[in-house]
Amino acid sequence: MQSGRGDNPENHNSTKMIQTVVKRDGRVVGYNEEKIKAAIRKAMLTTEMGEDETLIQKITDRVGMSGKDRMTVEEIQDKVEIELMKSARKDVAKRYIAYRDQRSIARRAKTRDMFLEIIEAKNNDVTRENANMNTDSPAGMMMKFASETTKPFVDDYLLTAAVKQAVKNNYIHIHDKDYYPTKSLTCVQHPLDRILERGFVAGHGESRPAKRIETASVIACISLETAQNEMHGGQAIPAFDFYLAPFVRRSYIEEVKTLEQLTGENLSDLYEAEIDDFLKKDLEGMTGKERYMQHAINKTVERVHQSMEAFIHNMNTIHSRGGNQVVFSSINYGTDTSAEGRCVIRELLKSTYEGVGNGATAIFPIQIWKKKRGVSYLPEDRNYDLYKLACKVTARRFFPNFLNLDATFNRDEDWREDDPKRYLHEVATMGCRTRVFENRYGERTSVGRGNLSFTTVNIVRLAIEVMNVQDKEERIERFFEKLDDVLDITARQLNERFNFQKTALAKQFPLVMSVLWNHTENLKPNDTIESVINQGTLGIGFIGLAECLIALVGKHHGESEEAQALGLKIVSHMRSRVNEYCEKYEHNYSVLATPAEGLSGKFTKKDRKTFGVIPGVTDKDYYTNSNHVPVYYHCSPRHKAKIEAPYHPLTTGGHIFYVEIDGDATHNEESIMQIVDMMDQYNLGYGSVNHNRNHCPKCGYENASKDETTCPKCGTHFETIQRITGYLVGTTDRWNSGKLAELHDRIVHK
């Protein structure tokens, strides 16, 4: 048989032999002519004349010698088409072209099916990945189209082969992968004072410095909303009470000046008068300046209350990211002991208690009470009355959550009670649980910093893979070997993403990189953000500690001391490795107790498909969030606190402690205080309380019944507030299947 190599090689002196091929996923591989032969042969076998090896070899040689050193798959296939069309076998050319079209259609079919599900507003795990996103709206659909088509681009062109393989094998999950190409950062704690005192430019408008409480409230909303459009994560204000307090006094002075105009009297001595508390009082029996002063206080309190109402209302109605979701917002407060700061706290809590609209619970902002001895926790503390009010509000509205500033890992030696800016030395958190405080490359603070990006390790998968090792010690040793390999890949991937993020220009994030992020004051619009973003953190998260332990030793940490010891060993090992990565890559790596929403089900489905149903491990539709005791495990709040507390000092990238309580919590605010007491006793860093709360959107009726779905007064279907991963939702319609399954399994801790 002739090989077809009789062509004179001199005829091809002006061309090059193909050496490498760029595949559709971006990988570069060596040229293999056998793949060309196989494709031509397959097309020939579908024709009446059958295959022709001589022609196959001849076309393969021509294609291989008529190209460049490197060609794409599409370029090579185009040349095969041309050579077939030039040959006598036009029938083969038609079949080859048809086959290419079919393959192209098949590759697009998956995207087509996914797009149709979005278009038809189907309720599935793709469209319900984020319960705060309305993917049924036009803007939400557009965001989802962009999200789902961007992820493959990231896989094909921005991830290294090792990272892509780790994702494919279900070892890691890269959070917010759809935002990867934008170079955006995850979140930031807003230094609101910079904006309130200086003003800022956002979009086509310019905001002047605030003069009164109403303006300050609106600017706080605008800051959160604007930054949400520049970042892919949440937005938080670390010291809401401190930042707004000055505008209470300014508003009070305005009221005094109004009285001066009405009475013609000089009341300037009241401007800076010492006020112990801004409390409304009846003016009856008061005369002279005492009456004037109290009148001004009363008017000021009314204005502060209205401003807090407006702030909460705006944060639940102002949409961001193309109009498909409200701002994922959080505010921290509770430690400002000034009369003005206390006024902000009090009226914020009162507004929250009253609810929005027809008495509904406000979903945002996530509110976080900063508990601290000597300030806001003990009966003799200045803000103890407000702490009690916070517990009362939580009992009805789920918020505020509680941040324990007295936890050993949350304390700062630079904190001073007489420091007017002591909030700079107080931990603040995002409502979902993200924590940023420690800093190897700048000041230790939460203010003006945030998380850059984070990736979660599927430790359950690693445990499943060694389950067949009979010897327990060897099994656990093999697990740690696998864990080390995956942690290395994760740290490297986060460093690669950091190196991509740092090439962004300051002008791409006009608010974040001009006012909000620390040390940006000298950045010019066309400067890269490389010099400032290392102030942020890179989170290495984990999910499913409970299932991991069941796979390794047969029980989870809530039911076995052996499992608890191993669980702490695993997370301590992660913390130790993370410290090594900080030195190696010179970044602020941290361990994160991942707030898995869509991820809790994604990991599980893939592992079950590979390994089947494993009792206690893959037999549910979700893996347990981070280091939590499983939601289905019956135990007391104290036992849960005792088990989960030791993980908080290890997970300084973020953590949260949940307790589910029964009954109508509105009549038992002491139960909330008991939970906070346990946080203090067991050195827990951050926590919240879940309970059942039904609300009728029509008549405003509320109760705590788990058996009723409709209002007994008017028959309207109840809204039932639920917490998903740190934030609230008023409906489960947008929950994915994994979180719905977890919700169904939740039990009360007694």
Beta strands, then each sheet from edge to edge (+ up, - down):
strand 1: 20-22
strand 2: 28-30
strand 3: 70-72
strand 4: 172-174
strand 5: 188-189
strand 6: 200-202
strand 7: 205-207
strand 8: 235-237
strand 9: 319-320
strand 10: 325-326
strand 11: 329-333
strand 12: 366-371
strand 13: 401-404
strand 14: 451-458
strand 15: 537-543
strand 16: 588-593
strand 17: 657-660
strand 18: 686-690
strand 19: 694-695
strand 20: 702-703
strand 21: 719-720
strand 22: 722-723
strand 23: 728-729
sheet 1: 2+ 1- 3-
sheet 2: 4+ 14- 15- 16-
sheet 3: 5+ 8+ 11+ 12+ 13+ 18- 17-
sheet 4: 6+ 7-
sheet 5: 9+ 10-
sheet 6: 20+ 19- 21+
sheet 7: 22+ 23-
end
